[in-house]
Amino acid sequence: MTRALIVIDVQESFRARPQWETISDPKIADQVNRLVRLFRQNGDQVVWVLHCAPGTGTVFDPDLGHVRLMEELERAEDEPLIHKTSHNAFTTTNLQQLLTERGIRDLTLCGIRTEQCVETTARVGSDLGHRITVAIDATATDPIPHRDAPAGRSIAEQLADPRTLSAEEVIRRTEYALAGRFATIATVDELEAEAEAEGRA
């Protein structure tokens, strides 16, 4: 076991937010499950990560009941489930210890949101010496308003603002920012084909 799939924040918290209607891939759990099955059949590690913000009263507050994996996901009982309070999956968790104990250096990342927790985990993981692959079409995000946009606008008003970055543009920018610097960018199809070519599928 030298590889691990890190599933980041694919949790019901996001579906409880109004912004979910703008998410780039509402069926992200299907793509994640494909990766989970691929890694399991190769005997590799799968690690599940949930974001929580205790005491905030938001959808990320565990007391509200949304901080749980999306119901479609197929987690096995013996696969680690860790909770983070930072954007990346390392700083506030024992993830690095878990990986070190298992001798794992190759990480494939997927999850929500592409440019936030996934990208930040990729950058930190790379700095820690891991070889990072981001399964880009097993990530999802939503549009980002301009920094000077007024607070409290409706989703329709945000989307109508030409300064708002579309989810697709956000994902594209993450690809450019990470590729060749912090991570390899791949699709789920490409990872499955690579595993097959190496006799791992």
PELINZI-V687019 format. One record per pair of residues at least 12 apart in sequence whose C-alpha atoms are under 10 Angstrom apart, sorted by the first residue. I is the first residue (numbers start at 1). GAP is how many residues later the second one is. D is the distance in whole Angstrom. If there is no record, write none. Layout:
I & GAP & D
I & GAP & D
//
This chain:
1 & 38 & 10
1 & 41 & 8
1 & 42 & 6
1 & 43 & 5
1 & 44 & 7
1 & 101 & 7
1 & 102 & 8
1 & 103 & 7
1 & 104 & 10
1 & 105 & 10
2 & 41 & 9
2 & 42 & 7
2 & 43 & 8
2 & 97 & 9
2 & 100 & 8
2 & 101 & 6
2 & 102 & 5
2 & 103 & 6
2 & 104 & 6
2 & 105 & 9
3 & 36 & 8
3 & 39 & 9
3 & 40 & 9
3 & 41 & 5
3 & 42 & 6
3 & 43 & 9
3 & 96 & 9
3 & 99 & 9
3 & 100 & 9
3 & 101 & 6
3 & 102 & 7
3 & 103 & 5
3 & 104 & 6
3 & 105 & 8
3 & 128 & 10
4 & 32 & 10
4 & 35 & 7
4 & 36 & 10
4 & 39 & 10
4 & 40 & 6
4 & 41 & 4
4 & 42 & 6
4 & 43 & 7
4 & 95 & 8
4 & 98 & 10
4 & 100 & 7
4 & 101 & 8
4 & 102 & 6
4 & 103 & 5
4 & 104 & 6
4 & 105 & 9
4 & 128 & 10
5 & 27 & 10
5 & 30 & 8
5 & 31 & 7
5 & 33 & 10
5 & 34 & 7
5 & 35 & 9
5 & 39 & 8
5 & 40 & 6
5 & 41 & 5
5 & 42 & 6
5 & 43 & 8
5 & 101 & 9
5 & 102 & 6
5 & 103 & 5
5 & 104 & 6
5 & 105 & 8
5 & 128 & 9
5 & 129 & 10
5 & 130 & 10
6 & 26 & 10
6 & 29 & 10
6 & 30 & 9
6 & 39 & 9
6 & 40 & 6
6 & 41 & 5
6 & 42 & 6
6 & 43 & 7
6 & 74 & 10
6 & 83 & 9
6 & 89 & 10
6 & 101 & 7
6 & 102 & 6
6 & 103 & 5
6 & 104 & 6
6 & 105 & 8
6 & 112 & 9
6 & 115 & 10
6 & 128 & 10
7 & 25 & 8
7 & 26 & 10
7 & 28 & 9
7 & 29 & 9
7 & 39 & 8
7 & 40 & 6
7 & 41 & 5
7 & 42 & 6
7 & 43 & 9
7 & 62 & 10
7 & 74 & 10
7 & 82 & 10
7 & 101 & 9
7 & 102 & 6
7 & 103 & 5
7 & 104 & 6
7 & 105 & 9
7 & 111 & 9
7 & 131 & 9
7 & 132 & 9
8 & 24 & 10
8 & 39 & 9
8 & 40 & 6
8 & 41 & 5
8 & 42 & 6
8 & 43 & 8
8 & 61 & 10
8 & 74 & 10
8 & 75 & 10
8 & 76 & 10
8 & 79 & 10
8 & 80 & 9
8 & 81 & 8
8 & 101 & 7
8 & 102 & 6
8 & 103 & 5
8 & 104 & 6
8 & 105 & 8
8 & 106 & 10
8 & 109 & 7
8 & 110 & 7
8 & 113 & 9
8 & 131 & 9
9 & 39 & 8
9 & 40 & 6
9 & 41 & 5
9 & 42 & 6
9 & 43 & 9
9 & 58 & 9
9 & 59 & 9
9 & 60 & 8
9 & 61 & 9
9 & 74 & 9
9 & 75 & 9
9 & 78 & 10
9 & 80 & 9
9 & 101 & 9
9 & 102 & 6
9 & 103 & 5
9 & 104 & 8
9 & 108 & 8
9 & 109 & 9
10 & 18 & 8
10 & 19 & 7
10 & 22 & 9
10 & 38 & 9
10 & 39 & 8
10 & 40 & 7
10 & 41 & 9
10 & 57 & 10
10 & 58 & 8
10 & 59 & 6
10 & 60 & 6
10 & 61 & 10
10 & 63 & 9
10 & 100 & 9
10 & 101 & 5
10 & 102 & 6
10 & 103 & 9
10 & 129 & 9
10 & 130 & 9
11 & 18 & 9
11 & 38 & 9
11 & 39 & 7
11 & 40 & 8
11 & 49 & 9
11 & 55 & 7
11 & 56 & 6
11 & 57 & 5
11 & 58 & 4
11 & 59 & 5
11 & 60 & 8
11 & 62 & 9
11 & 100 & 9
11 & 101 & 8
12 & 38 & 10
12 & 47 & 9
12 & 48 & 9
12 & 53 & 9
12 & 54 & 5
12 & 55 & 6
12 & 56 & 6
12 & 57 & 6
12 & 58 & 5
12 & 59 & 8
13 & 37 & 9
13 & 38 & 9
13 & 39 & 9
13 & 45 & 9
13 & 46 & 5
13 & 47 & 6
13 & 48 & 9
13 & 49 & 9
13 & 51 & 9
13 & 52 & 8
13 & 53 & 5
13 & 54 & 6
13 & 55 & 7
13 & 56 & 9
13 & 57 & 9
14 & 45 & 8
14 & 46 & 9
14 & 52 & 8
14 & 53 & 9
14 & 56 & 9
14 & 98 & 8
14 & 99 & 9
14 & 127 & 10
15 & 44 & 9
15 & 51 & 9
15 & 55 & 9
16 & 42 & 10
16 & 43 & 7
16 & 44 & 10
16 & 50 & 7
17 & 41 & 9
17 & 42 & 7
18 & 136 & 10
18 & 137 & 8
19 & 122 & 10
19 & 123 & 7
19 & 124 & 9
19 & 135 & 10
19 & 136 & 7
20 & 121 & 9
20 & 122 & 8
21 & 121 & 9
21 & 134 & 9
22 & 119 & 8
22 & 120 & 6
22 & 121 & 7
22 & 133 & 8
22 & 134 & 10
22 & 137 & 9
22 & 144 & 9
22 & 145 & 8
23 & 89 & 10
23 & 90 & 9
23 & 117 & 7
23 & 118 & 5
23 & 119 & 5
23 & 120 & 8
23 & 143 & 10
23 & 144 & 7
23 & 145 & 10
24 & 89 & 10
24 & 90 & 10
24 & 113 & 10
24 & 115 & 9
24 & 116 & 5
24 & 117 & 6
24 & 118 & 6
24 & 119 & 8
24 & 142 & 9
24 & 143 & 6
24 & 144 & 7
24 & 146 & 10
24 & 147 & 9
25 & 87 & 10
25 & 112 & 9
25 & 113 & 9
25 & 114 & 8
25 & 115 & 6
25 & 116 & 8
25 & 117 & 9
25 & 142 & 9
26 & 114 & 8
26 & 115 & 10
27 & 45 & 9
27 & 111 & 9
27 & 113 & 9
28 & 42 & 10
28 & 44 & 10
28 & 45 & 10
28 & 82 & 9
28 & 83 & 8
28 & 84 & 9
28 & 109 & 8
28 & 110 & 6
28 & 111 & 7
28 & 112 & 7
29 & 40 & 10
29 & 41 & 7
29 & 42 & 9
29 & 43 & 6
29 & 44 & 6
29 & 45 & 9
29 & 82 & 9
29 & 109 & 8
29 & 110 & 9
30 & 42 & 8
30 & 43 & 8
30 & 44 & 10
30 & 108 & 8
31 & 42 & 10
31 & 79 & 9
31 & 80 & 10
31 & 104 & 9
31 & 106 & 7
31 & 107 & 5
31 & 108 & 9
31 & 156 & 10
31 & 157 & 7
31 & 158 & 10
32 & 40 & 10
32 & 41 & 8
32 & 42 & 9
32 & 77 & 10
32 & 78 & 7
32 & 79 & 8
32 & 103 & 9
32 & 105 & 9
32 & 106 & 6
32 & 107 & 8
32 & 156 & 9
33 & 39 & 8
33 & 40 & 6
33 & 41 & 7
33 & 42 & 9
33 & 105 & 9
34 & 40 & 10
34 & 104 & 9
34 & 154 & 8
34 & 155 & 9
34 & 158 & 9
35 & 73 & 9
35 & 74 & 10
35 & 75 & 9
35 & 100 & 9
35 & 103 & 8
35 & 153 & 7
35 & 154 & 10
35 & 156 & 8
35 & 157 & 8
36 & 37 & 9
36 & 38 & 8
36 & 39 & 8
36 & 40 & 10
37 & 37 & 9
37 & 164 & 10
38 & 150 & 10
38 & 153 & 9
38 & 154 & 7
38 & 157 & 8
38 & 158 & 10
38 & 162 & 9
38 & 163 & 7
39 & 69 & 10
39 & 153 & 10
39 & 156 & 9
39 & 161 & 9
39 & 162 & 9
40 & 36 & 10
41 & 159 & 8
41 & 160 & 7
42 & 153 & 9
42 & 157 & 9
42 & 158 & 6
42 & 159 & 7
43 & 157 & 9
44 & 60 & 9
45 & 34 & 8
45 & 35 & 9
45 & 54 & 9
45 & 57 & 9
45 & 59 & 9
45 & 62 & 9
46 & 29 & 9
46 & 30 & 9
46 & 32 & 9
46 & 33 & 6
46 & 34 & 7
46 & 35 & 9
46 & 61 & 10
46 & 62 & 10
47 & 28 & 9
47 & 31 & 10
47 & 32 & 6
47 & 33 & 5
47 & 34 & 6
47 & 35 & 8
47 & 48 & 9
47 & 51 & 10
47 & 52 & 10
47 & 62 & 10
48 & 21 & 8
48 & 27 & 8
48 & 31 & 7
48 & 32 & 6
48 & 33 & 5
48 & 34 & 6
48 & 35 & 9
48 & 41 & 10
48 & 63 & 10
49 & 19 & 10
49 & 20 & 9
49 & 31 & 8
49 & 32 & 6
49 & 33 & 5
49 & 34 & 6
49 & 35 & 7
49 & 39 & 10
49 & 40 & 7
49 & 44 & 9
49 & 46 & 9
49 & 62 & 9
50 & 17 & 7
50 & 18 & 7
50 & 19 & 7
50 & 31 & 8
50 & 32 & 6
50 & 33 & 5
50 & 34 & 6
50 & 35 & 9
50 & 39 & 9
51 & 16 & 7
51 & 17 & 9
51 & 31 & 9
51 & 32 & 6
51 & 33 & 5
51 & 34 & 6
51 & 35 & 8
51 & 36 & 8
51 & 37 & 9
51 & 38 & 9
51 & 66 & 9
52 & 14 & 9
52 & 15 & 7
52 & 16 & 10
52 & 31 & 7
52 & 32 & 6
52 & 33 & 5
52 & 34 & 9
53 & 14 & 9
53 & 30 & 10
53 & 31 & 8
53 & 32 & 6
53 & 33 & 9
54 & 31 & 8
60 & 25 & 10
67 & 16 & 9
68 & 15 & 10
69 & 12 & 10
80 & 15 & 9
80 & 18 & 9
81 & 14 & 10
82 & 12 & 8
82 & 13 & 8
83 & 12 & 10
86 & 31 & 8
86 & 34 & 10
86 & 35 & 10
87 & 26 & 10
87 & 29 & 7
87 & 30 & 5
87 & 31 & 8
87 & 32 & 9
87 & 33 & 7
87 & 34 & 7
88 & 28 & 8
88 & 29 & 5
88 & 30 & 7
88 & 31 & 8
88 & 32 & 5
88 & 33 & 4
88 & 34 & 8
88 & 35 & 9
88 & 36 & 7
88 & 37 & 9
89 & 28 & 7
89 & 29 & 8
89 & 31 & 8
89 & 32 & 6
89 & 33 & 9
89 & 35 & 9
89 & 36 & 9
90 & 30 & 10
90 & 31 & 7
90 & 34 & 7
90 & 35 & 8
90 & 38 & 10
91 & 30 & 9
91 & 33 & 9
96 & 29 & 9
96 & 32 & 9
96 & 34 & 10
99 & 31 & 10
104 & 26 & 8
104 & 27 & 10
105 & 20 & 9
105 & 21 & 10
105 & 23 & 10
105 & 24 & 7
105 & 25 & 5
105 & 26 & 6
105 & 27 & 8
106 & 19 & 10
106 & 20 & 10
106 & 23 & 9
106 & 24 & 6
106 & 25 & 5
106 & 26 & 6
106 & 27 & 8
107 & 15 & 9
107 & 18 & 8
107 & 19 & 9
107 & 23 & 7
107 & 24 & 6
107 & 25 & 5
107 & 26 & 6
107 & 27 & 8
107 & 76 & 10
108 & 14 & 9
108 & 22 & 10
108 & 23 & 8
108 & 24 & 6
108 & 25 & 5
108 & 26 & 6
108 & 27 & 7
108 & 28 & 10
108 & 75 & 9
108 & 76 & 9
108 & 77 & 10
108 & 78 & 9
108 & 83 & 10
109 & 12 & 8
109 & 13 & 7
109 & 23 & 7
109 & 24 & 6
109 & 25 & 5
109 & 26 & 6
109 & 27 & 8
109 & 29 & 8
109 & 30 & 8
109 & 74 & 10
109 & 76 & 10
110 & 12 & 10
110 & 23 & 9
110 & 24 & 6
110 & 25 & 6
110 & 26 & 7
110 & 27 & 8
110 & 28 & 5
110 & 29 & 5
110 & 30 & 9
110 & 78 & 10
111 & 23 & 9
111 & 24 & 9
111 & 25 & 9
111 & 26 & 9
111 & 27 & 6
111 & 28 & 5
111 & 29 & 6
111 & 30 & 9
112 & 26 & 9
112 & 27 & 6
112 & 28 & 5
112 & 29 & 6
112 & 30 & 9
113 & 26 & 7
113 & 27 & 5
113 & 28 & 5
113 & 29 & 8
113 & 54 & 10
113 & 57 & 10
113 & 58 & 9
114 & 20 & 9
114 & 21 & 10
114 & 22 & 8
114 & 23 & 9
114 & 24 & 9
114 & 25 & 5
114 & 26 & 6
114 & 27 & 6
114 & 28 & 9
114 & 53 & 9
114 & 56 & 8
114 & 57 & 6
114 & 58 & 10
114 & 59 & 10
114 & 60 & 7
114 & 61 & 9
115 & 24 & 9
115 & 25 & 9
115 & 26 & 7
115 & 27 & 10
115 & 52 & 10
115 & 55 & 7
115 & 56 & 7
115 & 57 & 10
115 & 58 & 8
115 & 59 & 6
115 & 60 & 9
115 & 62 & 10
115 & 63 & 10
116 & 25 & 9
116 & 58 & 9
118 & 16 & 8
118 & 17 & 10
118 & 18 & 10
118 & 21 & 8
118 & 22 & 9
118 & 56 & 9
119 & 15 & 8
119 & 20 & 10
119 & 52 & 10
119 & 55 & 7
119 & 56 & 9
119 & 58 & 9
119 & 59 & 8
119 & 63 & 9
119 & 64 & 9
120 & 58 & 10
120 & 62 & 10
121 & 61 & 10
122 & 12 & 8
122 & 56 & 8
122 & 60 & 6
122 & 61 & 7
122 & 62 & 10
123 & 54 & 10
123 & 55 & 8
123 & 58 & 9
123 & 59 & 6
123 & 60 & 8
124 & 58 & 9
125 & 57 & 8
125 & 58 & 9
126 & 55 & 9
126 & 56 & 6
126 & 57 & 7
127 & 55 & 8
130 & 52 & 9
130 & 53 & 9
131 & 51 & 8
131 & 52 & 7
131 & 53 & 8
132 & 46 & 10
132 & 47 & 10
132 & 50 & 7
132 & 51 & 5
132 & 52 & 6
132 & 53 & 9
133 & 45 & 10
133 & 46 & 9
133 & 49 & 9
133 & 50 & 5
133 & 51 & 5
133 & 52 & 6
133 & 53 & 7
133 & 54 & 10
133 & 58 & 10
134 & 40 & 10
134 & 41 & 9
134 & 44 & 9
134 & 45 & 9
134 & 48 & 10
134 & 49 & 7
134 & 50 & 6
134 & 51 & 5
134 & 52 & 6
134 & 53 & 8
134 & 54 & 10
135 & 49 & 9
135 & 50 & 6
135 & 51 & 5
135 & 52 & 5
135 & 53 & 6
135 & 54 & 9
135 & 55 & 9
135 & 56 & 8
136 & 35 & 8
136 & 36 & 9
136 & 38 & 9
136 & 39 & 8
136 & 48 & 10
136 & 49 & 6
136 & 50 & 6
136 & 51 & 6
136 & 52 & 8
137 & 34 & 9
137 & 48 & 10
137 & 49 & 8
137 & 50 & 6
137 & 51 & 7
137 & 52 & 9
138 & 48 & 10
138 & 49 & 8
138 & 50 & 7
139 & 32 & 8
139 & 48 & 10
140 & 27 & 8
140 & 28 & 9
140 & 30 & 10
140 & 31 & 8
141 & 25 & 9
141 & 26 & 6
141 & 27 & 8
141 & 29 & 8
141 & 30 & 8
142 & 23 & 9
142 & 24 & 7
142 & 25 & 5
142 & 26 & 8
142 & 27 & 10
142 & 28 & 8
142 & 29 & 9
143 & 12 & 10
143 & 15 & 8
143 & 16 & 8
143 & 21 & 7
143 & 22 & 5
143 & 23 & 5
143 & 24 & 4
143 & 25 & 8
143 & 26 & 8
143 & 27 & 7
143 & 28 & 10
144 & 14 & 8
144 & 15 & 9
144 & 19 & 9
144 & 20 & 6
144 & 21 & 5
144 & 22 & 7
144 & 23 & 7
144 & 25 & 10
144 & 26 & 8
145 & 12 & 10
145 & 13 & 6
145 & 14 & 8
145 & 16 & 8
145 & 17 & 9
145 & 18 & 7
145 & 19 & 4
145 & 20 & 6
145 & 21 & 9
146 & 12 & 9
146 & 15 & 9
146 & 16 & 9
146 & 17 & 6
146 & 18 & 5
146 & 19 & 7
147 & 16 & 9
147 & 17 & 9
148 & 15 & 9
149 & 12 & 9
149 & 14 & 9
149 & 15 & 9
//
